[in-house]
């Protein structure tokens, strides 16, 4: 997904998401909770419109727990966090469930 996104292949990047993906983009101004790939696309366009120049780079990978491996073939749910300090406890609680 990220490789496709980085090379400007939005269609291939979007295919990583399930057609009925649950998208929580309320971490940005006017972000929404919605379903479907169109919501993902709308969120990306909205996010990009906020900035004069926007690029995405993986800055840091964090191990959630020693025995947890996260992998995906299709993204079915996404929740955005603007603060990593809020994200990590949420991910840990999801992996414990």
VMD Tcl script that builds the backbone (N, CA, C; Angstrom):
set m [mol new atoms 291]
animate dup $m
set s [atomselect $m all]
$s set {name element resname resid chain x y z} {
  {N N UNK 1 A 0.819 -1.189 0.000}
  {CA C UNK 1 A 0.000 0.000 0.000}
  {C C UNK 1 A 0.866 1.256 0.000}
  {N N UNK 2 A 1.839 1.320 0.928}
  {CA C UNK 2 A 2.656 2.520 1.031}
  {C C UNK 2 A 3.558 2.690 -0.179}
  {N N UNK 3 A 4.080 1.577 -0.709}
  {CA C UNK 3 A 4.913 1.674 -1.910}
  {C C UNK 3 A 4.104 2.240 -3.070}
  {N N UNK 4 A 2.883 1.727 -3.239}
  {CA C UNK 4 A 2.011 2.231 -4.313}
  {C C UNK 4 A 1.703 3.703 -4.091}
  {N N UNK 5 A 1.405 4.072 -2.866}
  {CA C UNK 5 A 1.102 5.466 -2.543}
  {C C UNK 5 A 2.291 6.366 -2.861}
  {N N UNK 6 A 3.481 5.914 -2.453}
  {CA C UNK 6 A 4.692 6.726 -2.656}
  {C C UNK 6 A 5.006 6.942 -4.142}
  {N N UNK 7 A 4.671 5.975 -4.972}
  {CA C UNK 7 A 4.939 6.143 -6.402}
  {C C UNK 7 A 3.778 6.795 -7.144}
  {N N UNK 8 A 2.765 7.229 -6.382}
  {CA C UNK 8 A 1.652 7.958 -6.979}
  {C C UNK 8 A 0.573 7.082 -7.583}
  {N N UNK 9 A 0.563 5.788 -7.236}
  {CA C UNK 9 A -0.444 4.866 -7.754}
  {C C UNK 9 A -1.570 4.734 -6.735}
  {N N UNK 10 A -2.422 5.743 -6.722}
  {CA C UNK 10 A -3.515 5.789 -5.760}
  {C C UNK 10 A -4.459 4.609 -5.873}
  {N N UNK 11 A -4.715 4.168 -7.099}
  {CA C UNK 11 A -5.636 3.044 -7.299}
  {C C UNK 11 A -5.108 1.778 -6.629}
  {N N UNK 12 A -3.837 1.452 -6.843}
  {CA C UNK 12 A -3.248 0.265 -6.217}
  {C C UNK 12 A -3.197 0.413 -4.704}
  {N N UNK 13 A -2.895 1.607 -4.224}
  {CA C UNK 13 A -2.857 1.852 -2.787}
  {C C UNK 13 A -4.235 1.653 -2.169}
  {N N UNK 14 A -5.260 2.145 -2.834}
  {CA C UNK 14 A -6.629 2.048 -2.328}
  {C C UNK 14 A -7.118 0.598 -2.287}
  {N N UNK 15 A -6.584 -0.245 -3.146}
  {CA C UNK 15 A -6.999 -1.647 -3.178}
  {C C UNK 15 A -6.592 -2.417 -1.922}
  {N N UNK 16 A -5.722 -1.845 -1.088}
  {CA C UNK 16 A -5.357 -2.476 0.177}
  {C C UNK 16 A -6.510 -2.438 1.169}
  {N N UNK 17 A -7.505 -1.600 0.903}
  {CA C UNK 17 A -8.643 -1.439 1.794}
  {C C UNK 17 A -9.827 -2.267 1.326}
  {N N UNK 18 A -10.476 -2.926 2.263}
  {CA C UNK 18 A -11.701 -3.675 1.965}
  {C C UNK 18 A -12.722 -2.694 1.389}
  {N N UNK 19 A -13.544 -3.126 0.435}
  {CA C UNK 19 A -14.537 -2.208 -0.140}
  {C C UNK 19 A -15.465 -1.573 0.894}
  {N N UNK 20 A -15.664 -2.249 2.039}
  {CA C UNK 20 A -16.539 -1.719 3.081}
  {C C UNK 20 A -15.740 -1.352 4.334}
  {N N UNK 21 A -14.492 -0.898 4.147}
  {CA C UNK 21 A -13.616 -0.553 5.262}
  {C C UNK 21 A -14.308 0.445 6.196}
  {N N UNK 22 A -14.114 0.249 7.501}
  {CA C UNK 22 A -14.570 1.231 8.495}
  {C C UNK 22 A -13.423 2.212 8.689}
  {N N UNK 23 A -13.680 3.476 8.429}
  {CA C UNK 23 A -12.643 4.502 8.457}
  {C C UNK 23 A -12.977 5.541 9.513}
  {N N UNK 24 A -12.101 5.698 10.487}
  {CA C UNK 24 A -12.272 6.722 11.520}
  {C C UNK 24 A -11.193 7.770 11.310}
  {N N UNK 25 A -11.584 8.863 10.680}
  {CA C UNK 25 A -10.650 9.941 10.387}
  {C C UNK 25 A -10.904 11.174 11.221}
  {N N UNK 26 A -11.526 10.970 12.381}
  {CA C UNK 26 A -11.888 12.116 13.222}
  {C C UNK 26 A -10.699 12.730 13.938}
  {N N UNK 27 A -9.491 12.244 13.661}
  {CA C UNK 27 A -8.295 12.834 14.271}
  {C C UNK 27 A -7.864 14.118 13.566}
  {N N UNK 28 A -8.505 14.455 12.449}
  {CA C UNK 28 A -8.175 15.707 11.765}
  {C C UNK 28 A -9.400 16.613 11.755}
  {N N UNK 29 A -9.199 17.920 11.584}
  {CA C UNK 29 A -10.345 18.833 11.532}
  {C C UNK 29 A -11.335 18.408 10.455}
  {N N UNK 30 A -12.582 18.357 10.806}
  {CA C UNK 30 A -13.666 17.968 9.902}
  {C C UNK 30 A -13.563 16.530 9.429}
  {N N UNK 31 A -12.758 15.700 10.108}
  {CA C UNK 31 A -12.663 14.290 9.757}
  {C C UNK 31 A -13.944 13.563 10.115}
  {N N UNK 32 A -14.184 12.449 9.452}
  {CA C UNK 32 A -15.441 11.727 9.639}
  {C C UNK 32 A -15.196 10.262 9.972}
  {N N UNK 33 A -16.243 9.648 10.504}
  {CA C UNK 33 A -16.328 8.211 10.681}
  {C C UNK 33 A -17.221 7.722 9.556}
  {N N UNK 34 A -16.726 6.815 8.735}
  {CA C UNK 34 A -17.523 6.350 7.607}
  {C C UNK 34 A -17.088 4.985 7.132}
  {N N UNK 35 A -17.703 4.543 6.049}
  {CA C UNK 35 A -17.412 3.233 5.471}
  {C C UNK 35 A -17.151 3.346 3.982}
  {N N UNK 36 A -16.248 2.512 3.516}
  {CA C UNK 36 A -16.003 2.393 2.096}
  {C C UNK 36 A -14.749 3.102 1.631}
  {N N UNK 37 A -14.294 2.690 0.456}
  {CA C UNK 37 A -13.067 3.248 -0.107}
  {C C UNK 37 A -13.203 4.723 -0.453}
  {N N UNK 38 A -14.403 5.170 -0.782}
  {CA C UNK 38 A -14.586 6.586 -1.105}
  {C C UNK 38 A -14.273 7.462 0.108}
  {N N UNK 39 A -14.612 6.975 1.316}
  {CA C UNK 39 A -14.306 7.719 2.536}
  {C C UNK 39 A -12.788 7.822 2.711}
  {N N UNK 40 A -12.063 6.741 2.398}
  {CA C UNK 40 A -10.596 6.754 2.472}
  {C C UNK 40 A -10.046 7.796 1.504}
  {N N UNK 41 A -10.529 7.769 0.298}
  {CA C UNK 41 A -10.087 8.716 -0.731}
  {C C UNK 41 A -10.413 10.153 -0.339}
  {N N UNK 42 A -11.630 10.377 0.149}
  {CA C UNK 42 A -12.022 11.726 0.582}
  {C C UNK 42 A -11.127 12.213 1.718}
  {N N UNK 43 A -10.811 11.318 2.658}
  {CA C UNK 43 A -9.952 11.681 3.791}
  {C C UNK 43 A -8.557 12.074 3.293}
  {N N UNK 44 A -7.998 11.265 2.401}
  {CA C UNK 44 A -6.656 11.566 1.886}
  {C C UNK 44 A -6.637 12.904 1.154}
  {N N UNK 45 A -7.666 13.155 0.369}
  {CA C UNK 45 A -7.747 14.446 -0.339}
  {C C UNK 45 A -7.874 15.600 0.648}
  {N N UNK 46 A -8.717 15.421 1.662}
  {CA C UNK 46 A -8.903 16.471 2.672}
  {C C UNK 46 A -7.591 16.720 3.419}
  {N N UNK 47 A -6.945 15.630 3.837}
  {CA C UNK 47 A -5.678 15.746 4.565}
  {C C UNK 47 A -4.642 16.475 3.714}
  {N N UNK 48 A -4.527 16.077 2.449}
  {CA C UNK 48 A -3.542 16.699 1.562}
  {C C UNK 48 A -3.849 18.178 1.343}
  {N N UNK 49 A -5.120 18.544 1.351}
  {CA C UNK 49 A -5.483 19.943 1.109}
  {C C UNK 49 A -5.099 20.867 2.267}
  {N N UNK 50 A -4.862 20.284 3.430}
  {CA C UNK 50 A -4.499 21.078 4.609}
  {C C UNK 50 A -3.069 21.614 4.481}
  {N N UNK 51 A -2.209 20.917 3.727}
  {CA C UNK 51 A -0.784 21.212 3.658}
  {C C UNK 51 A -0.383 21.769 2.303}
  {N N UNK 52 A 0.631 22.615 2.290}
  {CA C UNK 52 A 1.195 23.092 1.028}
  {C C UNK 52 A 1.993 21.986 0.345}
  {N N UNK 53 A 2.684 21.179 1.143}
  {CA C UNK 53 A 3.496 20.088 0.631}
  {C C UNK 53 A 3.328 18.909 1.578}
  {N N UNK 54 A 2.923 17.769 1.057}
  {CA C UNK 54 A 2.647 16.613 1.911}
  {C C UNK 54 A 3.318 15.379 1.343}
  {N N UNK 55 A 4.172 14.751 2.162}
  {CA C UNK 55 A 4.769 13.465 1.813}
  {C C UNK 55 A 4.613 12.549 3.017}
  {N N UNK 56 A 4.698 11.265 2.763}
  {CA C UNK 56 A 4.567 10.278 3.830}
  {C C UNK 56 A 5.838 9.445 3.871}
  {N N UNK 57 A 6.420 9.337 5.059}
  {CA C UNK 57 A 7.598 8.506 5.265}
  {C C UNK 57 A 7.415 7.735 6.559}
  {N N UNK 58 A 7.817 6.466 6.559}
  {CA C UNK 58 A 7.793 5.693 7.799}
  {C C UNK 58 A 8.925 6.210 8.658}
  {N N UNK 59 A 8.562 6.711 9.822}
  {CA C UNK 59 A 9.550 7.318 10.704}
  {C C UNK 59 A 9.995 6.357 11.788}
  {N N UNK 60 A 9.038 5.580 12.292}
  {CA C UNK 60 A 9.350 4.710 13.415}
  {C C UNK 60 A 8.340 3.569 13.449}
  {N N UNK 61 A 8.820 2.365 13.680}
  {CA C UNK 61 A 7.952 1.223 13.900}
  {C C UNK 61 A 8.060 0.859 15.367}
  {N N UNK 62 A 6.920 0.590 16.005}
  {CA C UNK 62 A 6.893 0.311 17.432}
  {C C UNK 62 A 6.371 -1.101 17.664}
  {N N UNK 63 A 7.077 -1.861 18.473}
  {CA C UNK 63 A 6.617 -3.198 18.830}
  {C C UNK 63 A 5.533 -3.054 19.885}
  {N N UNK 64 A 4.343 -3.568 19.593}
  {CA C UNK 64 A 3.205 -3.429 20.497}
  {C C UNK 64 A 3.409 -4.304 21.723}
  {N N UNK 65 A 3.644 -5.568 21.523}
  {CA C UNK 65 A 3.972 -6.509 22.598}
  {C C UNK 65 A 4.994 -7.484 22.031}
  {N N UNK 66 A 5.762 -8.156 22.883}
  {CA C UNK 66 A 6.787 -9.074 22.369}
  {C C UNK 66 A 6.219 -10.223 21.520}
  {N N UNK 67 A 4.980 -10.616 21.775}
  {CA C UNK 67 A 4.418 -11.762 21.066}
  {C C UNK 67 A 3.325 -11.374 20.067}
  {N N UNK 68 A 3.309 -10.130 19.624}
  {CA C UNK 68 A 2.295 -9.678 18.676}
  {C C UNK 68 A 2.937 -9.329 17.344}
  {N N UNK 69 A 2.377 -9.886 16.304}
  {CA C UNK 69 A 2.797 -9.538 14.954}
  {C C UNK 69 A 1.562 -9.011 14.235}
  {N N UNK 70 A 1.682 -7.848 13.651}
  {CA C UNK 70 A 0.565 -7.264 12.922}
  {C C UNK 70 A 0.855 -7.383 11.435}
  {N N UNK 71 A -0.049 -7.990 10.725}
  {CA C UNK 71 A 0.076 -8.098 9.283}
  {C C UNK 71 A -1.322 -7.974 8.696}
  {N N UNK 72 A -1.398 -7.635 7.456}
  {CA C UNK 72 A -2.718 -7.534 6.847}
  {C C UNK 72 A -2.627 -7.835 5.367}
  {N N UNK 73 A -3.715 -8.320 4.850}
  {CA C UNK 73 A -3.814 -8.452 3.404}
  {C C UNK 73 A -4.867 -7.485 2.882}
  {N N UNK 74 A -5.870 -7.202 3.714}
  {CA C UNK 74 A -6.886 -6.202 3.386}
  {C C UNK 74 A -7.207 -5.452 4.672}
  {N N UNK 75 A -7.221 -4.143 4.591}
  {CA C UNK 75 A -7.526 -3.317 5.761}
  {C C UNK 75 A -9.038 -3.228 5.903}
  {N N UNK 76 A -9.554 -3.654 7.060}
  {CA C UNK 76 A -11.004 -3.620 7.286}
  {C C UNK 76 A -11.419 -2.508 8.240}
  {N N UNK 77 A -10.461 -1.998 9.020}
  {CA C UNK 77 A -10.774 -0.920 9.968}
  {C C UNK 77 A -9.538 -0.067 10.150}
  {N N UNK 78 A -9.747 1.230 10.191}
  {CA C UNK 78 A -8.652 2.165 10.407}
  {C C UNK 78 A -9.112 3.251 11.358}
  {N N UNK 79 A -8.306 3.522 12.365}
  {CA C UNK 79 A -8.568 4.607 13.308}
  {C C UNK 79 A -7.345 5.510 13.295}
  {N N UNK 80 A -7.556 6.790 13.065}
  {CA C UNK 80 A -6.454 7.731 13.021}
  {C C UNK 80 A -6.171 8.331 14.387}
  {N N UNK 81 A -4.910 8.530 14.674}
  {CA C UNK 81 A -4.472 9.189 15.902}
  {C C UNK 81 A -3.498 10.285 15.525}
  {N N UNK 82 A -3.669 11.443 16.099}
  {CA C UNK 82 A -2.737 12.540 15.866}
  {C C UNK 82 A -1.593 12.523 16.867}
  {N N UNK 83 A -1.781 11.821 17.977}
  {CA C UNK 83 A -0.781 11.766 19.036}
  {C C UNK 83 A -0.370 10.314 19.273}
  {N N UNK 84 A 0.890 9.967 19.032}
  {CA C UNK 84 A 1.345 8.587 19.260}
  {C C UNK 84 A 1.104 8.104 20.684}
  {N N UNK 85 A 1.102 9.026 21.638}
  {CA C UNK 85 A 0.859 8.646 23.027}
  {C C UNK 85 A -0.570 8.134 23.236}
  {N N UNK 86 A -1.488 8.528 22.380}
  {CA C UNK 86 A -2.854 8.013 22.437}
  {C C UNK 86 A -2.984 6.713 21.644}
  {N N UNK 87 A -2.205 6.587 20.589}
  {CA C UNK 87 A -2.326 5.436 19.698}
  {C C UNK 87 A -1.837 4.143 20.340}
  {N N UNK 88 A -0.688 4.172 20.967}
  {CA C UNK 88 A -0.096 2.951 21.481}
  {C C UNK 88 A -0.976 2.243 22.508}
  {N N UNK 89 A -1.553 2.933 23.507}
  {CA C UNK 89 A -2.447 2.228 24.429}
  {C C UNK 89 A -3.672 1.625 23.722}
  {N N UNK 90 A -4.179 2.310 22.722}
  {CA C UNK 90 A -5.334 1.778 21.978}
  {C C UNK 90 A -4.957 0.493 21.253}
  {N N UNK 91 A -3.814 0.495 20.597}
  {CA C UNK 91 A -3.367 -0.702 19.873}
  {C C UNK 91 A -3.115 -1.844 20.846}
  {N N UNK 92 A -2.529 -1.537 21.969}
  {CA C UNK 92 A -2.275 -2.587 22.973}
  {C C UNK 92 A -3.594 -3.179 23.468}
  {N N UNK 93 A -4.617 -2.336 23.655}
  {CA C UNK 93 A -5.904 -2.863 24.135}
  {C C UNK 93 A -6.568 -3.708 23.062}
  {N N UNK 94 A -6.395 -3.349 21.781}
  {CA C UNK 94 A -6.979 -4.153 20.691}
  {C C UNK 94 A -6.292 -5.502 20.611}
  {N N UNK 95 A -4.965 -5.526 20.788}
  {CA C UNK 95 A -4.236 -6.784 20.649}
  {C C UNK 95 A -4.524 -7.717 21.831}
  {N N UNK 96 A -4.957 -7.154 22.960}
  {CA C UNK 96 A -5.270 -7.975 24.138}
  {C C UNK 96 A -6.684 -8.571 24.031}
  {N N UNK 97 A -7.490 -7.997 23.179}
  {CA C UNK 97 A -8.898 -8.462 23.080}
  {C C UNK 97 A -9.019 -9.773 22.339}
}
mol reanalyze $m
mol bondsrecalc $m
mol representation Tube
mol addrep $m
